[in-house]
Amino acid sequence: MAIKYSDPTPLEPPMNLSETRDPFKDVLVKLFEKRPIWSRKALAAQMNSREEISKIKGMLPYVAYNFLSGPWRTLWVRYGFDPRTKRSASIYQMIDFRVPP
């Protein structure tokens, strides 16, 4: 689930997601308990198999949301955690360099 930088913090997954009993969801929940913000590549580095890496994209909306813009763009944030109000979240900010052609 992607939100605009000015939107309120989502507390849970959107209603249109069907319930899942996939054990891989629990793996992601434990990782988001360790730290509240992850990039998809950093999550992939935590996985043990190609199968788990391929599941990341589909399972992330069940445990986290991401911003469309701002300093946490492209990063996944645990539901209920608002990096805009937590000073400790500043270490996770994304720096985006774009070099014109």
All heavy atoms as an XYZ file, in Angstrom:
837
protein
N       0.836     -1.170      0.000
C       0.000      0.000      0.000
C       0.883      1.235      0.000
O       1.729      1.399      0.862
C      -0.879     -0.020      1.250
C      -1.667      1.230      1.442
S      -2.629      1.128      2.957
C      -3.348      2.715      2.904
N       0.724      2.083     -0.969
C       1.512      3.306     -1.078
C       0.650      4.497     -0.663
O      -0.514      4.583     -1.029
C       2.014      3.489     -2.499
N       1.243      5.395      0.112
C       0.511      6.584      0.549
C       1.275      7.829      0.147
O       2.490      7.787     -0.075
C       0.265      6.585      2.073
C       1.570      6.709      2.849
C      -0.509      5.356      2.502
C       1.390      7.013      4.320
N       0.565      8.956      0.060
C       1.210     10.240     -0.185
C       1.845     10.701      1.117
O       1.424     10.320      2.204
C       0.176     11.265     -0.650
C      -0.424     10.942     -1.987
C      -1.453     11.971     -2.357
C      -2.148     11.573     -3.645
N      -3.311     12.409     -3.902
N       2.837     11.556      1.007
C       3.571     12.017      2.184
C       2.655     12.744      3.166
O       2.888     12.729      4.356
C       4.729     12.919      1.746
C       5.708     13.185      2.852
C       6.564     12.189      3.287
C       5.759     14.422      3.473
C       7.465     12.412      4.305
C       6.659     14.657      4.500
C       7.508     13.646      4.908
O       8.396     13.869      5.923
N       1.592     13.357      2.670
C       0.685     14.115      3.540
C      -0.447     13.268      4.121
O      -1.201     13.739      4.963
C       0.085     15.287      2.754
O      -0.609     14.789      1.618
N      -0.580     12.018      3.702
C      -1.645     11.138      4.199
C      -1.388     10.714      5.642
O      -0.241     10.664      6.090
C      -1.747      9.874      3.331
C      -2.325     10.158      1.949
O      -2.860     11.259      1.742
O      -2.222      9.273      1.090
N      -2.465     10.362      6.371
C      -2.268      9.845      7.728
C      -1.603      8.465      7.709
O      -1.642      7.757      6.706
C      -3.680      9.760      8.299
C      -4.587      9.763      7.135
C      -3.860     10.464      6.015
N      -1.014      8.093      8.815
C      -0.326      6.812      8.934
C      -1.329      5.660      8.953
O      -2.216      5.643      9.791
C       0.485      6.759     10.234
O       1.386      7.851     10.242
C       1.251      5.463     10.352
N      -1.188      4.692      8.048
C      -2.079      3.527      8.096
C      -1.738      2.645      9.307
O      -0.569      2.427      9.614
C      -1.811      2.784      6.798
C      -0.714      3.488      6.111
C      -0.313      4.666      6.910
N      -2.759      2.174      9.975
C      -2.561      1.340     11.156
C      -2.646     -0.145     10.852
O      -2.177     -0.972     11.628
C      -3.590      1.706     12.222
C      -3.564      3.171     12.671
C      -4.683      3.446     13.653
C      -2.214      3.527     13.261
N      -3.251     -0.486      9.711
C      -3.413     -1.890      9.326
C      -3.543     -1.989      7.818
O      -3.755     -0.983      7.146
C      -4.622     -2.495     10.013
C      -5.907     -1.776      9.731
C      -7.050     -2.271     10.606
O      -6.788     -2.806     11.689
O      -8.196     -2.116     10.175
N      -3.434     -3.181      7.266
C      -3.552     -3.351      5.819
C      -4.933     -2.911      5.328
O      -5.906     -2.938      6.083
C      -3.375     -4.855      5.595
C      -2.749     -5.366      6.835
C      -3.129     -4.440      7.941
N      -5.033     -2.510      4.064
C      -6.337     -2.112      3.528
C      -7.315     -3.286      3.504
O      -6.913     -4.449      3.458
C      -6.022     -1.635      2.116
C      -4.662     -2.102      1.814
C      -3.973     -2.408      3.095
N      -8.586     -2.974      3.543
C      -9.642     -3.998      3.590
C      -9.663     -4.874      2.338
O     -10.108     -6.006      2.389
C     -11.008     -3.337      3.751
C     -11.160     -2.626      5.045
S     -11.591     -3.807      6.288
C     -12.315     -2.761      7.489
N      -9.191     -4.335      1.204
C      -9.273     -5.102     -0.043
C      -8.250     -6.239     -0.137
O      -8.298     -7.038     -1.064
C      -9.147     -4.181     -1.261
C      -7.803     -3.496     -1.336
O      -7.001     -3.559     -0.420
N      -7.560     -2.806     -2.424
N      -7.337     -6.351      0.836
C      -6.405     -7.484      0.865
C      -7.096     -8.672      1.531
O      -7.627     -8.549      2.631
C      -5.146     -7.140      1.664
C      -4.108     -6.270      0.999
C      -2.947     -6.025      1.947
C      -3.606     -6.872     -0.277
N      -7.063     -9.792      0.870
C      -7.674    -10.979      1.466
C      -6.778    -11.514      2.586
O      -5.562    -11.310      2.587
C      -7.881    -12.054      0.404
O      -6.647    -12.423     -0.151
N      -7.377    -12.184      3.542
C      -6.613    -12.752      4.662
C      -5.671    -13.838      4.143
O      -6.015    -14.607      3.255
C      -7.574    -13.347      5.693
C      -6.897    -13.860      6.947
C      -6.147    -12.794      7.730
O      -6.592    -11.640      7.751
O      -5.100    -13.127      8.303
N      -4.484    -13.882      4.701
C      -3.522    -14.894      4.285
C      -2.980    -15.628      5.515
O      -2.814    -15.045      6.574
C      -2.349    -14.278      3.497
O      -1.466    -15.327      3.106
C      -1.585    -13.270      4.306
N      -2.727    -16.886      5.353
C      -2.151    -17.707      6.431
C      -0.756    -18.187      6.038
O      -0.268    -19.179      6.546
C      -3.054    -18.911      6.706
C      -4.437    -18.527      7.113
C      -4.758    -19.130      8.460
N      -6.139    -18.899      8.814
C      -6.536    -17.914      9.602
N      -5.670    -17.083     10.076
N      -7.801    -17.761      9.904
N      -0.130    -17.465      5.145
C       1.206    -17.828      4.676
C       2.219    -17.662      5.808
O       2.320    -16.595      6.415
C       1.576    -16.922      3.499
C       2.806    -17.400      2.763
O       3.661    -18.068      3.382
O       2.915    -17.120      1.561
N       2.984    -18.713      6.130
C       3.979    -18.600      7.204
C       5.070    -17.569      6.907
O       5.713    -17.067      7.812
C       4.564    -20.007      7.324
C       4.066    -20.772      6.172
C       2.923    -20.037      5.557
N       5.252    -17.241      5.640
C       6.254    -16.238      5.280
C       5.871    -14.862      5.822
O       6.739    -14.034      6.107
C       6.438    -16.180      3.760
C       7.505    -15.226      3.342
C       8.829    -15.463      3.655
C       7.187    -14.064      2.656
C       9.825    -14.564      3.286
C       8.169    -13.173      2.283
C       9.481    -13.423      2.590
N       4.584    -14.616      6.007
C       4.133    -13.352      6.586
C       4.731    -13.190      7.983
O       5.155    -12.096      8.362
C       2.607    -13.301      6.637
C       2.060    -12.038      7.250
C       0.545    -12.080      7.288
C      -0.016    -10.934      8.091
N      -1.464    -11.030      8.259
N       4.794    -14.268      8.749
C       5.368    -14.215     10.097
C       6.854    -13.863     10.060
O       7.358    -13.176     10.948
C       5.162    -15.544     10.817
C       3.688    -15.872     11.017
O       2.881    -14.926     11.108
O       3.361    -17.075     11.087
N       7.544    -14.325      9.030
C       8.966    -13.988      8.864
C       9.114    -12.481      8.687
O       9.956    -11.837      9.331
C       9.570    -14.743      7.660
C      10.975    -14.256      7.354
C       9.556    -16.240      7.902
N       8.269    -11.900      7.836
C       8.332    -10.457      7.612
C       7.945     -9.678      8.868
O       8.555     -8.657      9.188
C       7.425    -10.056      6.446
C       7.914    -10.443      5.053
C       6.894    -10.053      4.002
C       9.251     -9.799      4.748
N       6.946    -10.145      9.589
C       6.532     -9.475     10.828
C       7.699     -9.427     11.806
O       7.960     -8.388     12.421
C       5.300    -10.174     11.447
C       5.060     -9.699     12.868
C       4.069     -9.951     10.586
N       8.439    -10.515     11.944
C       9.584    -10.549     12.864
C      10.680     -9.579     12.424
O      11.305     -8.922     13.256
C      10.139    -11.962     12.966
C       9.244    -12.867     13.785
C       9.789    -14.265     13.868
C       8.785    -15.137     14.623
N       9.165    -16.523     14.633
N      10.903     -9.476     11.117
C      11.904     -8.531     10.624
C      11.484     -7.089     10.910
O      12.306     -6.260     11.297
C      12.144     -8.734      9.127
C      12.931     -9.982      8.761
C      12.915    -10.215      7.258
C      14.359     -9.871      9.261
N      10.199     -6.793     10.736
C       9.711     -5.439     11.005
C       9.645     -5.144     12.504
O       9.559     -3.986     12.895
C       8.361     -5.193     10.329
C       8.506     -4.785      8.890
C       8.418     -5.727      7.879
C       8.753     -3.469      8.545
C       8.564     -5.361      6.556
C       8.912     -3.089      7.226
C       8.824     -4.037      6.224
N       9.700     -6.160     13.352
C       9.813     -5.927     14.789
C      11.244     -5.526     15.145
O      11.465     -4.751     16.064
C       9.415     -7.183     15.568
C       7.922     -7.433     15.570
C       7.546     -8.788     16.173
O       8.454     -9.570     16.543
O       6.342     -9.059     16.254
N      12.214     -6.049     14.391
C      13.621     -5.696     14.623
C      13.870     -4.226     14.296
O      14.568     -3.528     15.023
C      14.549     -6.545     13.758
C      14.762     -7.932     14.247
C      15.779     -8.612     13.360
C      16.005    -10.038     13.769
N      16.961    -10.710     12.883
N      13.359     -3.805     13.146
C      13.473     -2.403     12.749
C      12.227     -2.035     11.954
O      11.697     -2.858     11.215
C      14.753     -2.115     11.984
C      14.955     -2.880     10.713
C      16.324     -2.618     10.139
N      16.234     -1.784      8.961
C      17.175     -1.697      8.041
N      18.300     -2.358      8.183
N      17.020     -0.934      7.000
N      11.747     -0.804     12.072
C      10.452     -0.435     11.505
C      10.459     -0.113     10.016
O       9.403     -0.089      9.393
C      10.054      0.789     12.316
C      11.352      1.403     12.714
C      12.295      0.253     12.916
N      11.625      0.123      9.431
C      11.704      0.549      8.032
C      12.740     -0.293      7.302
O      13.868     -0.456      7.769
C      12.065      2.051      7.941
C      11.026      2.890      8.686
C      12.179      2.491      6.491
C      11.387      4.347      8.821
N      12.341     -0.806      6.126
C      13.230     -1.644      5.315
C      13.084     -1.272      3.838
O      12.013     -0.910      3.392
C      12.836     -3.115      5.428
C      13.126     -3.770      6.726
C      12.331     -3.772      7.831
C      14.281     -4.538      7.065
N      12.916     -4.491      8.837
C      14.112     -4.982      8.387
C      15.430     -4.902      6.371
C      15.058     -5.761      9.032
C      16.369     -5.683      7.020
C      16.178     -6.101      8.330
N      14.164     -1.454      3.097
C      14.053     -1.432      1.636
C      13.816     -2.880      1.196
O      14.103     -3.822      1.933
C      15.333     -0.889      0.993
O      16.395     -1.807      1.154
N      13.289     -3.048      0.012
C      13.029     -4.400     -0.472
C      14.338     -5.169     -0.664
O      14.418     -6.364     -0.398
C      12.229     -4.346     -1.781
C      11.384     -5.572     -1.959
C      10.299     -5.388     -2.950
N      10.837     -5.428     -4.294
C      10.199     -4.951     -5.349
N       9.031     -4.397     -5.220
N      10.733     -5.027     -6.538
N      15.381     -4.482     -1.078
C      16.673     -5.152     -1.265
C      17.270     -5.593      0.073
O      17.871     -6.652      0.166
C      17.645     -4.245     -2.007
C      17.330     -4.129     -3.472
C      18.422     -3.416     -4.210
C      18.076     -3.386     -5.684
N      19.174     -2.981     -6.512
N      17.105     -4.772      1.100
C      17.609     -5.149      2.423
C      16.849     -6.358      2.966
O      17.437     -7.240      3.589
C      17.493     -3.975      3.389
N      15.550     -6.411      2.705
C      14.773     -7.581      3.119
C      15.238     -8.827      2.372
O      15.364     -9.897      2.955
C      13.282     -7.346      2.872
C      12.585     -6.418      3.855
C      11.199     -6.071      3.352
C      12.526     -7.033      5.234
N      15.496     -8.677      1.081
C      15.961     -9.817      0.286
C      17.288    -10.351      0.817
O      17.532    -11.557      0.791
C      16.085     -9.418     -1.181
N      18.136     -9.465      1.315
C      19.427     -9.886      1.861
C      19.257    -10.710      3.141
O      20.158    -11.468      3.508
C      20.305     -8.671      2.132
N      18.114    -10.601      3.800
C      17.838    -11.351      5.025
C      17.279    -12.750      4.750
O      17.159    -13.562      5.659
C      16.828    -10.588      5.893
C      17.275     -9.215      6.307
C      18.465     -9.268      7.235
O      18.471    -10.022      8.200
N      19.487     -8.474      6.945
N      16.909    -13.015      3.512
C      16.252    -14.273      3.171
C      17.261    -15.379      2.887
O      18.391    -15.126      2.495
C      15.347    -14.092      1.943
C      14.261    -13.064      2.134
S      13.215    -13.451      3.514
C      13.001    -11.868      4.249
N      16.795    -16.626      3.064
C      17.669    -17.782      2.899
C      17.529    -18.469      1.546
O      18.398    -19.225      1.150
C      17.371    -18.813      3.996
C      17.670    -18.257      5.368
O      18.630    -17.528      5.534
N      16.842    -18.580      6.333
N      16.411    -18.263      0.866
C      16.210    -18.983     -0.394
C      15.606    -18.077     -1.458
O      15.037    -17.034     -1.160
C      15.269    -20.173     -0.166
O      13.966    -19.724      0.117
N      15.727    -18.513     -2.684
C      15.135    -17.772     -3.808
C      13.620    -17.723     -3.693
O      12.992    -16.759     -4.086
C      15.529    -18.403     -5.133
C      16.945    -18.147     -5.534
C      17.066    -18.387     -7.041
N      18.368    -18.121     -7.553
C      18.836    -16.909     -7.841
N      18.102    -15.858     -7.599
N      20.025    -16.749     -8.349
N      13.043    -18.765     -3.157
C      11.580    -18.812     -2.988
C      11.114    -17.695     -2.059
O      10.130    -17.019     -2.329
C      11.154    -20.161     -2.427
C       9.658    -20.295     -2.247
C       9.270    -21.612     -1.612
O      10.069    -22.564     -1.640
O       8.159    -21.673     -1.087
N      11.829    -17.494     -0.951
C      11.473    -16.418     -0.021
C      11.640    -15.055     -0.681
O      10.804    -14.183     -0.511
C      12.332    -16.495      1.236
C      11.978    -17.635      2.148
C      12.854    -17.679      3.383
O      13.995    -17.161      3.344
O      12.389    -18.230      4.393
N      12.720    -14.876     -1.435
C      12.962    -13.603     -2.112
C      11.836    -13.299     -3.091
O      11.368    -12.169     -3.188
C      14.337    -13.608     -2.818
C      15.448    -13.632     -1.765
C      14.498    -12.402     -3.731
C      16.830    -13.863     -2.312
N      11.360    -14.313     -3.795
C      10.282    -14.090     -4.762
C       8.947    -13.772     -4.079
O       8.083    -13.158     -4.683
C      10.132    -15.295     -5.687
O       9.687    -16.420     -4.952
N       8.782    -14.155     -2.819
C       7.530    -13.886     -2.093
C       7.470    -12.487     -1.489
O       6.400    -12.025     -1.122
C       7.342    -14.901     -0.963
C       6.919    -16.262     -1.416
C       6.661    -17.117     -0.187
C       6.078    -18.453     -0.561
N       5.743    -19.220      0.647
N       8.609    -11.830     -1.365
C       8.648    -10.543     -0.677
C       7.662     -9.547     -1.268
O       6.866     -8.952     -0.548
C      10.080     -9.948     -0.687
C      10.995    -10.770      0.202
C      10.070     -8.498     -0.224
C      12.439    -10.338      0.146
N       7.709     -9.361     -2.564
C       6.882     -8.337     -3.211
C       5.394     -8.548     -2.931
O       4.668     -7.603     -2.653
C       7.142     -8.329     -4.717
C       6.433     -7.222     -5.436
C       6.794     -7.209     -6.905
C       6.093     -6.088     -7.621
N       6.451     -6.032     -9.032
N       4.937     -9.779     -2.972
C       3.531    -10.068     -2.766
C       3.079     -9.986     -1.317
O       1.913     -9.685     -1.037
N       3.985    -10.216     -0.384
C       3.608    -10.252      1.029
C       3.809     -8.922      1.760
O       3.231     -8.708      2.817
C       4.391    -11.343      1.755
C       4.032    -12.752      1.336
S       2.292    -13.138      1.538
C       2.105    -13.018      3.288
N       4.611     -8.021      1.219
C       4.883     -6.762      1.912
C       3.627     -5.944      2.234
O       3.529     -5.407      3.333
C       5.873     -5.916      1.118
C       7.328     -6.197      1.424
C       8.233     -5.442      0.469
C       7.677     -5.862      2.845
N       2.652     -5.832      1.347
C       1.465     -5.028      1.684
C       0.679     -5.546      2.892
O      -0.113     -4.818      3.468
C       0.611     -5.104      0.421
C       1.562     -5.415     -0.671
C       2.628     -6.260     -0.041
N       0.909     -6.784      3.299
C       0.224     -7.338      4.467
C       0.846     -6.854      5.782
O       0.208     -6.921      6.825
C       0.246     -8.869      4.439
C      -0.650     -9.450      3.390
C      -0.154     -9.802      2.145
C      -2.002     -9.647      3.640
C      -0.981    -10.334      1.173
C      -2.843    -10.180      2.679
C      -2.325    -10.517      1.439
O      -3.158    -11.041      0.489
N       2.102     -6.401      5.744
C       2.782     -6.023      6.981
C       3.304     -4.587      6.981
O       3.686     -4.082      8.039
C       3.955     -6.990      7.293
C       3.457     -8.381      7.559
C       4.984     -6.989      6.194
N       3.318     -3.926      5.821
C       3.912     -2.587      5.761
C       3.309     -1.763      4.628
O       2.652     -2.290      3.733
C       5.421     -2.712      5.559
N       3.566     -0.466      4.698
C       3.144      0.460      3.646
C       4.373      1.213      3.160
O       5.434      1.159      3.786
C       2.082      1.447      4.180
C       2.581      2.400      5.228
C       3.009      3.675      4.885
C       2.638      2.042      6.573
C       3.470      4.564      5.848
C       3.095      2.910      7.536
C       3.516      4.178      7.171
O       3.975      5.044      8.123
N       4.244      1.916      2.035
C       5.357      2.734      1.570
C       4.863      4.093      1.110
O       3.691      4.287      0.840
C       6.189      2.032      0.497
C       5.433      1.781     -0.779
O       4.217      1.805     -0.821
N       6.154      1.530     -1.835
N       5.783      5.049      1.056
C       5.474      6.408      0.633
C       5.724      6.557     -0.866
O       6.650      5.957     -1.404
C       6.354      7.418      1.374
C       5.985      7.616      2.812
C       6.686      6.987      3.821
C       4.932      8.447      3.160
C       6.368      7.176      5.144
C       4.590      8.638      4.481
C       5.304      8.002      5.477
N       4.936      7.405     -1.515
C       5.136      7.697     -2.928
C       6.199      8.769     -3.140
O       6.772      8.876     -4.212
C       3.820      8.147     -3.566
C       2.734      7.087     -3.651
C       1.429      7.711     -4.128
C       3.157      5.966     -4.576
N       6.429      9.590     -2.107
C       7.406     10.670     -2.220
C       8.003     10.950     -0.842
O       7.594     10.368      0.152
C       6.730     11.933     -2.763
O       5.730     12.366     -1.862
N       8.956     11.849     -0.810
C       9.561     12.242      0.458
C      10.793     11.416      0.797
O      11.241     10.578      0.007
N      11.343     11.623      1.989
C      12.604     10.980      2.356
C      12.508      9.472      2.591
O      13.531      8.808      2.679
C      13.023     11.705      3.635
C      11.796     12.353      4.149
C      10.893     12.580      2.989
N      11.307      8.928      2.695
C      11.152      7.480      2.879
C      10.542      6.832      1.651
O      10.014      5.743      1.705
C      10.318      7.184      4.134
C      11.033      7.607      5.359
C      12.022      6.928      6.004
C      10.882      8.827      6.074
N      12.484      7.656      7.073
C      11.793      8.831      7.135
C      10.046      9.939      5.909
C      11.901      9.880      8.027
C      10.152     10.988      6.801
C      11.071     10.946      7.845
N      10.665      7.500      0.512
C      10.139      6.970     -0.745
C      10.839      5.654     -1.068
O      12.046      5.515     -0.864
C      10.387      7.978     -1.873
C       9.818      7.573     -3.201
C      10.008      8.695     -4.205
N      11.407      8.849     -4.571
C      11.961      8.278     -5.628
N      11.250      7.535     -6.418
N      13.224      8.463     -5.887
N      10.092      4.710     -1.545
C      10.537      3.356     -1.928
C      10.886      2.462     -0.737
O      11.278      1.325     -0.940
C      11.725      3.352     -2.914
O      12.905      3.774     -2.248
C      11.459      4.202     -4.137
N      10.780      2.968      0.483
C      11.044      2.148      1.660
C       9.721      1.633      2.218
O       8.679      2.256      2.055
C      11.770      2.962      2.734
C      13.123      3.526      2.314
C      13.691      4.396      3.418
C      14.085      2.414      1.957
N       9.770      0.499      2.882
C       8.574     -0.104      3.481
C       8.587      0.151      4.978
O       9.583     -0.094      5.651
C       8.535     -1.600      3.167
C       8.201     -1.821      1.734
C       9.078     -1.868      0.686
C       6.902     -1.959      1.180
N       8.390     -2.043     -0.483
C       7.045     -2.106     -0.217
C       5.615     -1.988      1.718
C       5.971     -2.274     -1.069
C       4.537     -2.165      0.868
C       4.721     -2.298     -0.499
N       7.451      0.660      5.482
C       7.321      1.076      6.874
C       6.249      0.219      7.544
O       5.163      0.035      7.003
C       6.922      2.569      6.959
C       6.830      3.022      8.401
C       7.895      3.438      6.170
N       6.553     -0.286      8.726
C       5.612     -1.112      9.482
C       4.321     -0.333      9.755
O       4.359      0.852     10.078
C       6.273     -1.510     10.806
C       5.408     -2.333     11.731
C       6.115     -2.649     13.034
N       6.304     -1.429     13.802
C       7.395     -1.145     14.483
N       8.420     -1.960     14.496
N       7.486     -0.031     15.161
N       3.169     -1.008      9.610
C       1.886     -0.366      9.903
C       1.888      0.177     11.326
O       2.360     -0.475     12.244
C       0.720     -1.340      9.729
C       0.379     -1.601      8.281
C       0.522     -2.854      7.728
C      -0.082     -0.577      7.464
C       0.221     -3.099      6.401
C      -0.377     -0.811      6.129
C      -0.230     -2.064      5.606
O      -0.526     -2.288      4.290
N       1.373      1.389     11.491
C       1.295      2.012     12.799
C       2.512      2.846     13.165
O       2.476      3.605     14.122
N       3.588      2.728     12.413
C       4.807      3.499     12.683
C       4.833      4.689     11.742
O       4.694      4.542     10.537
C       6.055      2.633     12.473
C       7.332      3.323     12.834
C       7.766      3.351     14.150
C       8.105      3.947     11.878
C       8.951      3.989     14.497
C       9.283      4.583     12.207
C       9.708      4.605     13.521
N       5.012      5.892     12.297
C       5.054      7.111     11.480
C       6.453      7.714     11.546
O       6.820      8.343     12.534
C       4.019      8.117     11.980
C       3.882      9.312     11.058
O       4.648      9.423     10.074
O       2.997     10.147     11.315
N       7.258      7.540     10.500
C       8.624      8.056     10.527
C       8.680      9.585     10.517
O       9.692     10.164     10.885
C       9.259      7.471      9.268
C       8.122      7.186      8.369
C       6.969      6.836      9.253
N       7.585     10.228     10.123
C       7.565     11.698     10.091
C       7.557     12.292     11.493
O       7.938     13.444     11.677
C       6.336     12.189      9.314
C       6.333     11.702      7.854
C       4.999     11.909      7.215
N       4.029     10.998      7.832
C       2.795     10.832      7.395
N       2.365     11.510      6.354
N       1.991      9.989      7.999
N       7.150     11.528     12.495
C       7.067     12.041     13.863
C       8.121     11.451     14.791
O       8.219     11.877     15.936
C       5.677     11.752     14.460
O       5.470     10.342     14.501
C       4.580     12.406     13.646
N       8.884     10.493     14.328
C       9.908      9.837     15.158
C      11.297     10.283     14.712
O      11.709     10.037     13.589
C       9.815      8.318     15.016
C       8.445      7.754     15.232
C       8.228      7.456     16.675
C       6.985      6.603     16.796
N       6.118      6.963     17.827
N      12.007     10.930     15.601
C      13.363     11.372     15.264
C      14.285     10.196     14.952
O      15.195     10.287     14.145
C      13.956     12.176     16.409
C      13.600     13.638     16.355
C      14.221     14.379     17.491
N      15.192     15.427     17.384
C      15.604     16.118     16.355
N      15.158     15.851     15.178
N      16.483     17.083     16.450
N      14.046      9.068     15.597
C      14.894      7.894     15.385
C      14.790      7.352     13.961
O      15.663      6.610     13.518
C      14.525      6.806     16.381
O      13.179      6.400     16.189
N      13.761      7.716     13.236
C      13.576      7.218     11.876
C      14.433      7.944     10.853
O      14.530      7.509      9.703
C      12.108      7.327     11.481
N      15.084      9.011     11.260
C      15.881      9.786     10.306
C      17.032      8.972      9.717
O      17.459      9.232      8.593
C      16.410     11.061     10.954
O      17.296     10.736     12.003
N      17.523      7.967     10.422
C      18.641      7.175      9.905
C      18.229      6.302      8.722
O      19.079      5.813      7.988
C      19.277      6.294     10.999
C      18.269      5.292     11.544
C      19.860      7.140     12.103
C      18.869      4.250     12.460
N      16.930      6.122      8.513
C      16.444      5.285      7.418
C      16.094      6.080      6.164
O      15.683      5.494      5.170
C      15.204      4.504      7.860
C      15.453      3.615      9.043
C      14.877      3.896     10.273
C      16.261      2.496      8.948
C      15.090      3.085     11.374
C      16.489      1.682     10.040
C      15.899      1.981     11.249
O      16.119      1.178     12.327
N      16.239      7.391      6.192
C      15.836      8.209      5.048
C      16.594      7.816      3.788
O      17.772      7.488      3.834
C      16.066      9.687      5.333
C      15.142     10.242      6.373
C      15.369     11.723      6.624
O      16.238     12.341      6.036
N      14.584     12.290      7.518
N      15.881      7.872      2.680
C      16.446      7.542      1.375
C      17.015      8.808      0.733
O      16.347      9.841      0.721
C      15.338      6.963      0.483
C      15.756      6.675     -0.923
S      16.926      5.347     -1.075
C      15.943      3.940     -0.635
N      18.228      8.712      0.259
C      18.836      9.810     -0.491
C      18.811      9.401     -1.947
O      19.298      8.335     -2.316
C      20.274     10.097     -0.024
C      20.256     10.510      1.459
C      20.911     11.169     -0.876
C      21.611     10.666      2.057
N      18.243     10.258     -2.763
C      18.052      9.936     -4.177
C      18.889     10.873     -5.037
O      18.663     12.081     -5.048
C      16.566     10.083     -4.516
C      16.207      9.592     -5.898
O      17.023      8.869     -6.498
O      15.120      9.922     -6.380
N      19.889     10.321     -5.715
C      20.716     11.108     -6.619
C      20.276     10.826     -8.046
O      20.190      9.674     -8.455
C      22.200     10.711     -6.483
C      22.804     11.146     -5.197
C      22.950     10.237     -4.149
C      23.248     12.436     -5.033
C      23.529     10.621     -2.965
C      23.828     12.830     -3.835
C      23.963     11.913     -2.797
N      20.020     11.879     -8.801
C      19.669     11.724    -10.205
C      20.627     12.560    -11.030
O      20.700     13.772    -10.872
C      18.225     12.165    -10.444
C      17.275     11.278     -9.680
C      15.875     11.641     -9.947
N      15.026     10.885     -9.012
C      13.754     10.701     -9.190
N      13.147     11.191    -10.249
N      13.069     10.012     -8.308
N      21.326     11.905    -11.913
C      22.301     12.598    -12.759
C      21.668     12.787    -14.122
O      21.258     11.827    -14.777
C      23.596     11.757    -12.872
C      24.602     12.453    -13.768
C      24.176     11.471    -11.506
N      21.564     14.037    -14.577
C      20.964     14.253    -15.904
C      21.842     13.649    -17.005
O      23.070     13.569    -16.863
C      20.912     15.780    -16.033
C      21.708     16.335    -14.914
C      21.966     15.263    -13.920
N      21.208     13.211    -18.081
C      21.994     12.578    -19.161
C      22.945     13.543    -19.855
O      22.827     14.685    -19.838
C      20.930     12.074    -20.137
C      19.664     12.754    -19.782
C      19.814     13.278    -18.393
